[in-house]
Amino acid sequence: MRFVMLFVWLAAFLAQPAAAQVSPKLQLLEQRLAAMARENPGEYGIAAMDLTTGRSISFNGSQPFPMASTMKIAVAAAYLAEVDAGRRSLHDTVGGATAGTLMDAMITRSDNRATDVLLSMLGGPASVDRWVRGHGLAGIRIDRTIAQLLSARRDLRDVRDSSTPMAMLGLLRLIDTGGALRTESRLLLLDMMHRCRTGSNRIRGILPPGARVENKTGTLSGYTGDVGYLTSPTGRRIAVVFFGRGGENRSGVIATAARRIYDAFSAEFIPNVGAAVPASRVSVVRTFGATRGVN
């Protein structure tokens, strides 16, 4: 019996996917991002993954943060999965607007009404939550419509409609490489994210001209988020997640972190500045500008 149990345990162990090794230079990047996050007032969640190698880094990766409008990526993916299955069409119409038009407004302009119409067409937030969980993603949940979220008493530590950075990273990886969507639907969603018009001072803030960005922002009073994909001219593709609550320079921290991640993952090279960077030596871009609502 002991031999049988040992064999079963060994088989299960060997069946587990091997974790991608993180290079010393990416470990250094992780340390630098942590130092930057700790230096700045507020609380940050950061995660990034090379979608080719599976190498990832994170800071507060298992800490829940509000998603705000970054959850609209899940709404779009759930609807497109229904299109792929033949149960819905982008030409389905509600109130004179097609589902495709509503989705484009939801992703590119973060239209809250369009989001709630799509949620209604899908059967409510629970339907999107089931789609997420059906793909084995834990640490992310969709509980309310945007209207319900905005009318509720603001609590940036409410676990409803929250995600950990690593869970959101898992959703991005699922969409991009996990086979959750057919190629046509995946490319449609990525094109919409590429045309995102909100939060230009976050992920997009200080990236070099050759970088391609596909992202979705999220904003609440006291909270700033931005998630998506960075692609270098050489084809290196990186999924990134940035959540920040509290503090006054969340957009600047996100912009600086996005650039450091892009540079490090694109070449997997970080200047040899030591194993850790003192907080006083971390330079962060300052950005200003208030935003309202969920976008």
MIDOSE-1310 file (N, C-alpha, C; in nm, 2 decimals, decimal comma, always signed):
residues 295
mrfv	+0,08/-0,12/+0,00/+0,00/+0,00/+0,00/+0,09/+0,13/+0,00; +0,19/+0,12/+0,08/+0,28/+0,24/+0,09/+0,35/+0,26/-0,05; +0,38/+0,15/-0,12/+0,44/+0,17/-0,25/+0,34/+0,23/-0,35; +0,22/+0,19/-0,34/+0,12/+0,24/-0,43/+0,09/+0,39/-0,41
mlfv	+0,08/+0,43/-0,28/+0,06/+0,57/-0,24/+0,18/+0,65/-0,29; +0,30/+0,60/-0,27/+0,42/+0,67/-0,31/+0,42/+0,69/-0,46; +0,38/+0,59/-0,54/+0,37/+0,59/-0,68/+0,27/+0,70/-0,73; +0,16/+0,70/-0,66/+0,05/+0,80/-0,70/+0,10/+0,94/-0,67
wlaa	+0,16/+0,96/-0,55/+0,22/+1,09/-0,52/+0,32/+1,14/-0,62; +0,41/+1,04/-0,66/+0,52/+1,08/-0,75/+0,47/+1,11/-0,89; +0,36/+1,04/-0,93/+0,30/+1,06/-1,06/+0,24/+1,20/-1,06; +0,17/+1,23/-0,96/+0,11/+1,37/-0,95/+0,21/+1,48/-0,95
flaq	+0,32/+1,45/-0,87/+0,42/+1,55/-0,87/+0,49/+1,58/-1,00; +0,51/+1,47/-1,08/+0,58/+1,48/-1,21/+0,48/+1,55/-1,31; +0,35/+1,54/-1,28/+0,26/+1,59/-1,38/+0,24/+1,74/-1,37; +0,29/+1,80/-1,26/+0,28/+1,94/-1,24/+0,38/+2,02/-1,34
paaa	+0,33/+2,13/-1,40/+0,42/+2,20/-1,49/+0,54/+2,26/-1,41; +0,65/+2,26/-1,48/+0,77/+2,31/-1,41/+0,76/+2,47/-1,41; +0,79/+2,53/-1,30/+0,79/+2,67/-1,29/+0,91/+2,73/-1,36; +0,88/+2,83/-1,44/+0,98/+2,90/-1,51/+1,08/+2,97/-1,42
qvsp	+1,21/+2,94/-1,44/+1,31/+3,00/-1,36/+1,32/+3,15/-1,39; +1,33/+3,23/-1,28/+1,35/+3,37/-1,29/+1,50/+3,40/-1,28; +1,55/+3,48/-1,38/+1,69/+3,51/-1,39/+1,73/+3,60/-1,28; +1,86/+3,61/-1,24/+1,90/+3,71/-1,14/+1,87/+3,85/-1,18
klql	+1,87/+3,88/-1,30/+1,84/+4,02/-1,35/+1,69/+4,05/-1,33; +1,61/+3,95/-1,35/+1,46/+3,98/-1,32/+1,44/+3,98/-1,17; +1,51/+3,90/-1,10/+1,50/+3,91/-0,95/+1,54/+4,05/-0,90; +1,64/+4,11/-0,97/+1,68/+4,24/-0,93/+1,57/+4,34/-0,97
leqr	+1,51/+4,33/-1,09/+1,40/+4,41/-1,13/+1,29/+4,41/-1,02; +1,26/+4,29/-0,98/+1,15/+4,27/-0,87/+1,19/+4,35/-0,75; +1,31/+4,34/-0,71/+1,36/+4,42/-0,59/+1,35/+4,57/-0,61; +1,39/+4,61/-0,73/+1,38/+4,76/-0,76/+1,24/+4,81/-0,76
laam	+1,15/+4,73/-0,81/+1,01/+4,77/-0,82/+0,95/+4,77/-0,67; +0,99/+4,67/-0,59/+0,94/+4,67/-0,45/+0,99/+4,79/-0,38; +1,12/+4,83/-0,40/+1,17/+4,95/-0,34/+1,10/+5,08/-0,38; +1,07/+5,09/-0,51/+1,00/+5,20/-0,56/+0,86/+5,21/-0,50
aren	+0,79/+5,10/-0,49/+0,65/+5,09/-0,44/+0,65/+5,13/-0,29; +0,75/+5,08/-0,22/+0,75/+5,11/-0,07/+0,79/+5,26/-0,05; +0,87/+5,32/-0,14/+0,91/+5,46/-0,12/+0,79/+5,55/-0,14; +0,70/+5,52/-0,23/+0,59/+5,61/-0,26/+0,47/+5,58/-0,17
pgey	+0,40/+5,69/-0,12/+0,28/+5,67/-0,04/+0,18/+5,59/-0,11; +0,10/+5,51/-0,04/+0,00/+5,42/-0,10/+0,04/+5,28/-0,10; -0,04/+5,19/-0,16/-0,02/+5,05/-0,16/-0,03/+5,00/-0,31; +0,07/+4,92/-0,35/+0,08/+4,89/-0,49/+0,08/+4,73/-0,51
giaa	+0,02/+4,69/-0,61/+0,03/+4,55/-0,66/+0,08/+4,55/-0,80; +0,18/+4,48/-0,83/+0,25/+4,47/-0,96/+0,28/+4,33/-1,00; +0,25/+4,30/-1,12/+0,29/+4,16/-1,17/+0,32/+4,18/-1,32; +0,41/+4,09/-1,37/+0,45/+4,09/-1,51/+0,49/+3,95/-1,55
mdlt	+0,47/+3,92/-1,68/+0,51/+3,79/-1,72/+0,55/+3,79/-1,87; +0,66/+3,73/-1,90/+0,70/+3,71/-2,04/+0,61/+3,59/-2,09; +0,53/+3,62/-2,19/+0,43/+3,53/-2,24/+0,49/+3,42/-2,32; +0,62/+3,43/-2,36/+0,69/+3,32/-2,43/+0,75/+3,22/-2,33
tgrs	+0,82/+3,28/-2,23/+0,90/+3,19/-2,14/+0,82/+3,15/-2,02; +0,72/+3,23/-1,98/+0,64/+3,21/-1,86/+0,71/+3,27/-1,74; +0,82/+3,33/-1,76/+0,89/+3,40/-1,64/+0,81/+3,51/-1,59; +0,79/+3,52/-1,46/+0,71/+3,63/-1,40/+0,77/+3,69/-1,28
isfn	+0,73/+3,81/-1,25/+0,77/+3,88/-1,13/+0,65/+3,94/-1,07; +0,65/+3,97/-0,94/+0,54/+4,03/-0,87/+0,58/+4,10/-0,75; +0,50/+4,20/-0,71/+0,51/+4,26/-0,58/+0,37/+4,27/-0,52; +0,34/+4,22/-0,40/+0,21/+4,21/-0,35/+0,12/+4,13/-0,45
gsqp	+0,17/+4,03/-0,51/+0,10/+3,96/-0,61/-0,02/+3,88/-0,57; -0,03/+3,85/-0,44/-0,15/+3,77/-0,39/-0,24/+3,86/-0,31; -0,22/+3,99/-0,31/-0,30/+4,09/-0,23/-0,42/+4,13/-0,32; -0,55/+4,12/-0,27/-0,66/+4,17/-0,35/-0,66/+4,32/-0,36
fpma	-0,69/+4,37/-0,48/-0,71/+4,51/-0,51/-0,84/+4,53/-0,59; -0,91/+4,64/-0,58/-1,02/+4,67/-0,67/-0,98/+4,65/-0,81; -1,07/+4,61/-0,90/-1,04/+4,60/-1,04/-1,09/+4,73/-1,11; -1,20/+4,79/-1,06/-1,27/+4,90/-1,13/-1,29/+4,86/-1,27
stmk	-1,25/+4,94/-1,37/-1,29/+4,91/-1,51/-1,19/+4,81/-1,57; -1,09/+4,77/-1,51/-1,01/+4,66/-1,57/-1,09/+4,53/-1,58; -1,20/+4,52/-1,50/-1,28/+4,40/-1,51/-1,35/+4,39/-1,65; -1,35/+4,50/-1,72/-1,42/+4,50/-1,85/-1,35/+4,41/-1,95
iava	-1,22/+4,38/-1,93/-1,16/+4,28/-2,02/-1,22/+4,15/-2,00; -1,26/+4,11/-1,88/-1,33/+3,98/-1,85/-1,47/+3,98/-1,92; -1,54/+4,09/-1,91/-1,67/+4,10/-1,97/-1,66/+4,08/-2,12; -1,56/+4,15/-2,19/-1,54/+4,13/-2,33/-1,50/+3,99/-2,37
aayl	-1,42/+3,93/-2,29/-1,37/+3,79/-2,32/-1,49/+3,70/-2,30; -1,57/+3,71/-2,20/-1,68/+3,62/-2,18/-1,78/+3,63/-2,29; -1,81/+3,76/-2,34/-1,90/+3,77/-2,45/-1,84/+3,71/-2,58; -1,71/+3,74/-2,61/-1,65/+3,69/-2,73/-1,65/+3,53/-2,73
aevd	-1,64/+3,47/-2,61/-1,64/+3,33/-2,60/-1,78/+3,28/-2,64; -1,88/+3,35/-2,60/-2,02/+3,32/-2,65/-2,03/+3,33/-2,80; -1,97/+3,43/-2,86/-1,97/+3,45/-3,00/-1,90/+3,33/-3,07; -1,78/+3,29/-3,01/-1,71/+3,18/-3,07/-1,79/+3,05/-3,06
agrr	-1,87/+3,03/-2,96/-1,95/+2,91/-2,94/-2,08/+2,92/-3,03; -2,11/+3,03/-3,09/-2,22/+3,04/-3,18/-2,35/+3,07/-3,11; -2,34/+3,11/-2,98/-2,46/+3,14/-2,90/-2,50/+3,29/-2,91; -2,40/+3,37/-2,94/-2,43/+3,52/-2,96/-2,35/+3,57/-3,08
slhd	-2,39/+3,69/-3,11/-2,32/+3,76/-3,23/-2,28/+3,90/-3,19; -2,18/+3,95/-3,25/-2,15/+4,09/-3,23/-2,25/+4,18/-3,30; -2,34/+4,12/-3,38/-2,44/+4,20/-3,44/-2,57/+4,20/-3,36; -2,58/+4,13/-3,25/-2,69/+4,14/-3,16/-2,72/+4,28/-3,12
tvgg	-2,84/+4,33/-3,12/-2,87/+4,47/-3,10/-2,95/+4,49/-2,97; -2,92/+4,59/-2,90/-2,99/+4,63/-2,78/-3,00/+4,79/-2,79; -3,13/+4,84/-2,79/-3,14/+4,98/-2,79/-3,08/+5,05/-2,91; -3,08/+4,98/-3,02/-3,02/+5,04/-3,14/-2,87/+5,03/-3,15
atag	-2,80/+4,97/-3,06/-2,66/+4,95/-3,06/-2,62/+4,81/-3,07; -2,53/+4,77/-3,15/-2,49/+4,63/-3,16/-2,39/+4,60/-3,05; -2,38/+4,47/-3,02/-2,29/+4,42/-2,92/-2,14/+4,46/-2,95; -2,11/+4,46/-3,08/-1,97/+4,50/-3,12/-1,95/+4,65/-3,09
tlmd	-2,05/+4,73/-3,12/-2,03/+4,87/-3,09/-2,02/+4,90/-2,94; -2,10/+4,83/-2,86/-2,10/+4,84/-2,72/-1,96/+4,80/-2,66; -1,91/+4,69/-2,71/-1,78/+4,64/-2,66/-1,67/+4,73/-2,70; -1,67/+4,79/-2,82/-1,57/+4,89/-2,85/-1,57/+5,01/-2,76
amit	-1,69/+5,06/-2,73/-1,71/+5,17/-2,64/-1,66/+5,14/-2,50; -1,69/+5,01/-2,46/-1,65/+4,97/-2,32/-1,50/+4,96/-2,31; -1,43/+4,91/-2,41/-1,29/+4,90/-2,40/-1,21/+5,02/-2,43; -1,25/+5,09/-2,54/-1,17/+5,20/-2,59/-1,20/+5,33/-2,51
rsdn	-1,32/+5,35/-2,47/-1,36/+5,47/-2,39/-1,40/+5,44/-2,25; -1,40/+5,31/-2,21/-1,44/+5,27/-2,08/-1,59/+5,31/-2,05; -1,67/+5,30/-2,14/-1,81/+5,34/-2,13/-1,88/+5,25/-2,03; -1,93/+5,31/-1,92/-1,99/+5,23/-1,81/-2,13/+5,17/-1,85
ratd	-2,21/+5,26/-1,92/-2,34/+5,21/-1,96/-2,33/+5,09/-2,06; -2,23/+5,10/-2,16/-2,21/+4,99/-2,25/-2,18/+4,87/-2,18; -2,10/+4,88/-2,07/-2,06/+4,76/-1,99/-2,18/+4,70/-1,93; -2,26/+4,77/-1,87/-2,38/+4,72/-1,80/-2,48/+4,66/-1,90
vlls	-2,49/+4,71/-2,02/-2,58/+4,65/-2,12/-2,52/+4,52/-2,16; -2,39/+4,51/-2,18/-2,33/+4,38/-2,22/-2,35/+4,28/-2,11; -2,33/+4,32/-1,98/-2,35/+4,23/-1,87/-2,49/+4,18/-1,86; -2,59/+4,27/-1,89/-2,73/+4,23/-1,89/-2,75/+4,12/-2,00
mlgg	-2,69/+4,14/-2,12/-2,70/+4,05/-2,23/-2,65/+3,91/-2,20; -2,54/+3,91/-2,11/-2,48/+3,79/-2,07/-2,55/+3,72/-1,96; -2,64/+3,79/-1,89/-2,71/+3,73/-1,77/-2,66/+3,79/-1,64; -2,59/+3,90/-1,64/-2,54/+3,96/-1,52/-2,40/+3,93/-1,48
pasv	-2,35/+3,99/-1,38/-2,21/+3,97/-1,34/-2,17/+3,83/-1,31; -2,27/+3,75/-1,25/-2,24/+3,62/-1,21/-2,20/+3,53/-1,33; -2,26/+3,56/-1,45/-2,22/+3,49/-1,57/-2,08/+3,50/-1,61; -2,03/+3,63/-1,59/-1,88/+3,65/-1,62/-1,80/+3,59/-1,51
drwv	-1,84/+3,59/-1,39/-1,77/+3,53/-1,28/-1,76/+3,38/-1,30; -1,87/+3,32/-1,35/-1,86/+3,17/-1,38/-1,76/+3,14/-1,50; -1,76/+3,23/-1,60/-1,67/+3,21/-1,71/-1,52/+3,21/-1,66; -1,49/+3,31/-1,57/-1,36/+3,32/-1,52/-1,32/+3,20/-1,44
rghg	-1,41/+3,16/-1,35/-1,39/+3,04/-1,26/-1,38/+2,91/-1,34; -1,46/+2,91/-1,45/-1,46/+2,79/-1,53/-1,33/+2,77/-1,60; -1,25/+2,87/-1,61/-1,11/+2,85/-1,67/-1,01/+2,84/-1,56; -1,05/+2,81/-1,44/-0,96/+2,78/-1,33/-0,89/+2,90/-1,27
lagi	-0,94/+3,02/-1,29/-0,88/+3,14/-1,24/-0,93/+3,16/-1,10; -0,84/+3,16/-1,00/-0,88/+3,19/-0,86/-0,82/+3,33/-0,82; -0,88/+3,40/-0,73/-0,83/+3,53/-0,68/-0,88/+3,64/-0,76; -0,98/+3,62/-0,84/-1,05/+3,72/-0,92/-1,20/+3,70/-0,92
ridr	-1,28/+3,81/-0,90/-1,42/+3,79/-0,89/-1,50/+3,91/-0,94; -1,61/+3,88/-1,01/-1,70/+3,99/-1,06/-1,83/+3,97/-1,00; -1,87/+4,07/-0,92/-1,99/+4,06/-0,83/-2,10/+4,16/-0,87; -2,06/+4,28/-0,92/-2,16/+4,38/-0,94/-2,16/+4,45/-1,08
tiaq	-2,27/+4,51/-1,12/-2,26/+4,59/-1,24/-2,18/+4,72/-1,20; -2,15/+4,80/-1,31/-2,08/+4,92/-1,28/-2,17/+5,02/-1,21; -2,30/+5,02/-1,24/-2,39/+5,11/-1,17/-2,40/+5,07/-1,02; -2,40/+4,95/-0,99/-2,40/+4,90/-0,85/-2,27/+4,94/-0,78
llsa	-2,16/+4,92/-0,85/-2,03/+4,96/-0,79/-2,03/+5,11/-0,76; -2,07/+5,19/-0,85/-2,06/+5,33/-0,83/-2,16/+5,39/-0,72; -2,27/+5,32/-0,71/-2,37/+5,36/-0,61/-2,34/+5,31/-0,47; -2,25/+5,22/-0,45/-2,22/+5,16/-0,32/-2,12/+5,25/-0,25
rrdl	-2,12/+5,24/-0,12/-2,03/+5,31/-0,04/-1,88/+5,27/-0,07; -1,80/+5,36/-0,10/-1,66/+5,33/-0,15/-1,58/+5,27/-0,04; -1,52/+5,15/-0,07/-1,44/+5,07/+0,02/-1,33/+5,01/-0,07; -1,21/+5,06/-0,07/-1,11/+5,01/-0,15/-1,05/+4,88/-0,11
rdvr	-1,10/+4,83/+0,01/-1,06/+4,69/+0,05/-1,17/+4,59/+0,05; -1,28/+4,63/-0,02/-1,39/+4,54/-0,04/-1,34/+4,43/-0,13; -1,37/+4,30/-0,09/-1,32/+4,19/-0,18/-1,41/+4,17/-0,30; -1,53/+4,23/-0,30/-1,61/+4,22/-0,42/-1,55/+4,30/-0,54
dsst	-1,56/+4,24/-0,65/-1,50/+4,30/-0,77/-1,36/+4,33/-0,76; -1,28/+4,24/-0,70/-1,14/+4,25/-0,68/-1,06/+4,15/-0,75; -0,93/+4,17/-0,76/-0,84/+4,07/-0,81/-0,71/+4,09/-0,75; -0,63/+3,98/-0,74/-0,49/+3,99/-0,71/-0,42/+4,02/-0,83
pmam	-0,30/+4,08/-0,83/-0,22/+4,10/-0,95/-0,19/+3,97/-1,02; -0,16/+3,87/-0,95/-0,13/+3,74/-1,02/-0,25/+3,68/-1,09; -0,37/+3,70/-1,03/-0,49/+3,64/-1,09/-0,52/+3,72/-1,22; -0,51/+3,85/-1,21/-0,53/+3,93/-1,34/-0,43/+3,89/-1,44
lgll	-0,30/+3,86/-1,40/-0,20/+3,82/-1,49/-0,24/+3,69/-1,56; -0,31/+3,60/-1,48/-0,36/+3,47/-1,53/-0,46/+3,49/-1,63; -0,55/+3,59/-1,61/-0,66/+3,62/-1,71/-0,60/+3,67/-1,84; -0,50/+3,76/-1,83/-0,43/+3,81/-1,95/-0,36/+3,70/-2,03
rlid	-0,30/+3,61/-1,95/-0,23/+3,50/-2,02/-0,33/+3,41/-2,09; -0,44/+3,38/-2,02/-0,55/+3,30/-2,07/-0,60/+3,35/-2,20; -0,62/+3,48/-2,21/-0,67/+3,54/-2,33/-0,57/+3,54/-2,44; -0,45/+3,56/-2,41/-0,35/+3,58/-2,51/-0,29/+3,45/-2,56
tgga	-0,27/+3,35/-2,47/-0,21/+3,23/-2,51/-0,28/+3,10/-2,47; -0,39/+3,11/-2,39/-0,45/+3,00/-2,33/-0,56/+2,93/-2,41; -0,59/+2,98/-2,53/-0,69/+2,91/-2,61/-0,84/+2,94/-2,57; -0,86/+3,04/-2,48/-0,99/+3,07/-2,44/-1,08/+3,13/-2,55
lrte	-1,01/+3,20/-2,64/-1,08/+3,26/-2,75/-1,02/+3,22/-2,89; -1,11/+3,22/-2,99/-1,06/+3,19/-3,12/-0,97/+3,31/-3,17; -0,89/+3,28/-3,27/-0,80/+3,39/-3,31/-0,86/+3,52/-3,35; -0,98/+3,51/-3,42/-1,04/+3,63/-3,47/-1,09/+3,71/-3,35
srll	-1,15/+3,64/-3,25/-1,20/+3,71/-3,13/-1,09/+3,77/-3,05; -0,98/+3,70/-3,03/-0,87/+3,74/-2,96/-0,81/+3,87/-3,02; -0,79/+3,87/-3,15/-0,73/+3,98/-3,22/-0,82/+4,10/-3,21; -0,96/+4,08/-3,22/-1,05/+4,19/-3,21/-1,04/+4,26/-3,07
lldm	-1,03/+4,18/-2,96/-1,02/+4,23/-2,83/-0,88/+4,31/-2,82; -0,78/+4,25/-2,87/-0,65/+4,32/-2,86/-0,64/+4,45/-2,94; -0,71/+4,45/-3,05/-0,72/+4,58/-3,13/-0,79/+4,68/-3,05; -0,90/+4,65/-2,98/-0,97/+4,74/-2,90/-0,89/+4,79/-2,79
mhrc	-0,81/+4,70/-2,72/-0,72/+4,75/-2,61/-0,61/+4,83/-2,67; -0,57/+4,81/-2,79/-0,46/+4,89/-2,85/-0,51/+5,04/-2,87; -0,64/+5,05/-2,89/-0,70/+5,18/-2,91/-0,76/+5,24/-2,79; -0,73/+5,19/-2,67/-0,77/+5,25/-2,54/-0,73/+5,39/-2,53
rtgs	-0,83/+5,48/-2,50/-0,81/+5,62/-2,50/-0,79/+5,68/-2,36; -0,81/+5,60/-2,26/-0,80/+5,65/-2,12/-0,67/+5,62/-2,05; -0,63/+5,71/-1,96/-0,51/+5,68/-1,88/-0,38/+5,69/-1,95; -0,36/+5,78/-2,04/-0,24/+5,79/-2,12/-0,12/+5,82/-2,04
nrir	-0,13/+5,86/-1,91/-0,02/+5,88/-1,83/+0,02/+5,76/-1,74; -0,04/+5,65/-1,77/-0,01/+5,53/-1,69/+0,09/+5,44/-1,76; +0,05/+5,32/-1,81/+0,14/+5,23/-1,88/+0,20/+5,30/-2,00; +0,12/+5,37/-2,07/+0,17/+5,44/-2,19/+0,26/+5,56/-2,17
gilp	+0,27/+5,60/-2,04/+0,33/+5,73/-2,01/+0,47/+5,76/-2,07; +0,56/+5,67/-2,04/+0,70/+5,69/-2,08/+0,77/+5,58/-2,15; +0,69/+5,49/-2,22/+0,74/+5,38/-2,30/+0,80/+5,44/-2,42; +0,90/+5,37/-2,48/+0,97/+5,42/-2,60/+0,87/+5,41/-2,72
pgar	+0,89/+5,49/-2,83/+0,80/+5,50/-2,94/+0,78/+5,36/-3,00; +0,87/+5,27/-3,00/+0,86/+5,14/-3,07/+0,77/+5,04/-2,99; +0,73/+5,07/-2,87/+0,65/+4,98/-2,79/+0,51/+4,98/-2,83; +0,45/+4,86/-2,85/+0,31/+4,85/-2,88/+0,24/+4,82/-2,74
venk	+0,13/+4,89/-2,72/+0,05/+4,87/-2,59/-0,09/+4,83/-2,62; -0,14/+4,73/-2,55/-0,28/+4,69/-2,55/-0,32/+4,69/-2,40; -0,41/+4,78/-2,36/-0,43/+4,79/-2,22/-0,58/+4,83/-2,19; -0,61/+4,82/-2,06/-0,74/+4,87/-2,01/-0,71/+4,93/-1,87
tgtl	-0,76/+5,05/-1,85/-0,74/+5,12/-1,73/-0,86/+5,10/-1,63; -0,84/+5,13/-1,51/-0,94/+5,13/-1,40/-0,92/+5,25/-1,31; -1,02/+5,32/-1,27/-1,01/+5,43/-1,18/-1,12/+5,45/-1,09; -1,09/+5,47/-0,96/-1,19/+5,51/-0,86/-1,12/+5,62/-0,77
sgyt	-1,20/+5,68/-0,69/-1,14/+5,78/-0,60/-1,04/+5,71/-0,51; -0,92/+5,75/-0,52/-0,81/+5,69/-0,44/-0,75/+5,56/-0,49; -0,79/+5,53/-0,62/-0,74/+5,40/-0,68/-0,71/+5,42/-0,82; -0,60/+5,37/-0,87/-0,56/+5,37/-1,01/-0,51/+5,23/-1,05
gdvg	-0,56/+5,19/-1,17/-0,52/+5,06/-1,22/-0,49/+5,07/-1,37; -0,41/+4,98/-1,42/-0,39/+4,96/-1,56/-0,33/+4,83/-1,59; -0,39/+4,75/-1,68/-0,34/+4,62/-1,71/-0,34/+4,60/-1,86; -0,25/+4,50/-1,90/-0,25/+4,48/-2,05/-0,13/+4,41/-2,10
ylts	-0,09/+4,44/-2,22/+0,02/+4,38/-2,29/+0,12/+4,48/-2,34; +0,25/+4,45/-2,33/+0,35/+4,53/-2,40/+0,43/+4,44/-2,50; +0,45/+4,50/-2,62/+0,52/+4,42/-2,72/+0,64/+4,50/-2,77; +0,76/+4,45/-2,77/+0,87/+4,52/-2,82/+0,89/+4,50/-2,97
ptgr	+0,97/+4,58/-3,04/+0,99/+4,57/-3,18/+1,04/+4,43/-3,22; +1,11/+4,36/-3,13/+1,16/+4,23/-3,15/+1,06/+4,12/-3,13; +0,94/+4,16/-3,09/+0,84/+4,06/-3,07/+0,82/+4,00/-2,92; +0,91/+4,05/-2,83/+0,90/+4,01/-2,69/+0,77/+4,06/-2,64
riav	+0,68/+3,97/-2,59/+0,55/+4,01/-2,54/+0,54/+3,99/-2,39; +0,49/+4,09/-2,32/+0,48/+4,09/-2,18/+0,34/+4,13/-2,13; +0,29/+4,05/-2,04/+0,16/+4,09/-1,98/+0,20/+4,16/-1,85; +0,12/+4,27/-1,82/+0,16/+4,35/-1,71/+0,03/+4,39/-1,63
vffg	+0,04/+4,40/-1,50/-0,07/+4,44/-1,41/-0,02/+4,54/-1,31; -0,09/+4,65/-1,30/-0,06/+4,75/-1,20/-0,18/+4,80/-1,13; -0,18/+4,78/-1,00/-0,29/+4,83/-0,91/-0,23/+4,92/-0,81; -0,30/+5,03/-0,78/-0,25/+5,12/-0,67/-0,36/+5,19/-0,60
rgge	-0,36/+5,19/-0,47/-0,46/+5,26/-0,39/-0,39/+5,35/-0,29; -0,45/+5,47/-0,26/-0,39/+5,56/-0,17/-0,27/+5,63/-0,24; -0,21/+5,73/-0,17/-0,10/+5,80/-0,22/-0,15/+5,91/-0,32; -0,06/+5,98/-0,38/-0,09/+6,09/-0,47/-0,03/+6,08/-0,61
nrsg	+0,06/+5,98/-0,63/+0,13/+5,97/-0,76/+0,12/+5,83/-0,82; +0,00/+5,78/-0,81/-0,02/+5,64/-0,86/+0,01/+5,63/-1,01; -0,03/+5,72/-1,09/+0,00/+5,71/-1,23/+0,15/+5,72/-1,26; +0,22/+5,80/-1,19/+0,36/+5,82/-1,20/+0,43/+5,69/-1,17
viat	+0,39/+5,62/-1,06/+0,45/+5,50/-1,02/+0,43/+5,39/-1,13; +0,30/+5,39/-1,18/+0,27/+5,29/-1,28/+0,35/+5,31/-1,41; +0,36/+5,44/-1,45/+0,44/+5,47/-1,57/+0,58/+5,43/-1,56; +0,64/+5,46/-1,44/+0,78/+5,43/-1,42/+0,80/+5,27/-1,41
aarr	+0,71/+5,20/-1,34/+0,72/+5,06/-1,33/+0,71/+4,99/-1,47; +0,61/+5,04/-1,55/+0,59/+4,99/-1,68/+0,72/+5,00/-1,77; +0,78/+5,11/-1,76/+0,90/+5,13/-1,84/+1,02/+5,04/-1,80; +1,03/+5,03/-1,66/+1,14/+4,94/-1,61/+1,11/+4,79/-1,65
iyda	+0,99/+4,75/-1,64/+0,95/+4,62/-1,68/+0,98/+4,59/-1,83; +0,93/+4,69/-1,91/+0,95/+4,68/-2,06/+1,10/+4,67/-2,09; +1,18/+4,75/-2,03/+1,32/+4,75/-2,06/+1,39/+4,62/-2,02; +1,35/+4,57/-1,90/+1,42/+4,45/-1,84/+1,37/+4,33/-1,92
fsae	+1,24/+4,31/-1,94/+1,20/+4,19/-2,01/+1,24/+4,19/-2,16; +1,24/+4,31/-2,22/+1,27/+4,32/-2,37/+1,41/+4,27/-2,39; +1,51/+4,30/-2,31/+1,64/+4,26/-2,33/+1,69/+4,17/-2,22; +1,61/+4,15/-2,12/+1,65/+4,08/-1,99/+1,79/+4,13/-1,95
fipn	+1,80/+4,26/-1,94/+1,92/+4,32/-1,90/+1,88/+4,44/-1,81; +1,94/+4,44/-1,69/+1,93/+4,55/-1,59/+2,07/+4,60/-1,55; +2,10/+4,72/-1,55/+2,23/+4,77/-1,51/+2,27/+4,71/-1,38; +2,40/+4,68/-1,36/+2,45/+4,62/-1,24/+2,46/+4,72/-1,13
vgaa	+2,35/+4,74/-1,05/+2,35/+4,84/-0,95/+2,34/+4,78/-0,81; +2,36/+4,65/-0,80/+2,36/+4,59/-0,67/+2,23/+4,51/-0,65; +2,23/+4,43/-0,55/+2,12/+4,34/-0,52/+1,99/+4,41/-0,48; +2,01/+4,53/-0,42/+1,89/+4,61/-0,38/+1,92/+4,76/-0,39
vpas	+1,82/+4,83/-0,42/+1,83/+4,98/-0,44/+1,77/+5,05/-0,32; +1,85/+5,13/-0,25/+1,78/+5,21/-0,14/+1,67/+5,29/-0,19; +1,56/+5,30/-0,11/+1,45/+5,38/-0,15/+1,48/+5,52/-0,20; +1,58/+5,58/-0,13/+1,61/+5,72/-0,16/+1,67/+5,74/-0,30
rvsv	+1,71/+5,62/-0,36/+1,78/+5,63/-0,49/+1,68/+5,60/-0,61; +1,56/+5,57/-0,58/+1,46/+5,53/-0,68/+1,40/+5,65/-0,74; +1,41/+5,67/-0,87/+1,35/+5,79/-0,93/+1,22/+5,75/-1,00; +1,12/+5,83/-0,97/+0,98/+5,80/-1,02/+0,93/+5,93/-1,09
vrtf	+0,87/+5,90/-1,21/+0,80/+6,01/-1,28/+0,69/+6,06/-1,20; +0,67/+6,20/-1,20/+0,56/+6,26/-1,14/+0,45/+6,29/-1,24; +0,33/+6,25/-1,22/+0,22/+6,28/-1,31/+0,11/+6,33/-1,23; +0,03/+6,42/-1,29/-0,08/+6,48/-1,22/-0,20/+6,48/-1,31
gatr	-0,32/+6,50/-1,25/-0,44/+6,51/-1,33/-0,55/+6,42/-1,27; -0,66/+6,47/-1,23/-0,76/+6,40/-1,16/-0,86/+6,33/-1,26; -0,91/+6,21/-1,23/-1,01/+6,15/-1,31/-1,12/+6,11/-1,22; -1,24/+6,10/-1,28/-1,36/+6,07/-1,21/-1,43/+5,94/-1,26
gvn	-1,50/+5,88/-1,17/-1,58/+5,76/-1,21/-1,49/+5,64/-1,22; -1,54/+5,55/-1,30/-1,47/+5,42/-1,33/-1,43/+5,42/-1,47; -1,30/+5,42/-1,49/-1,25/+5,42/-1,63/-1,12/+5,35/-1,65
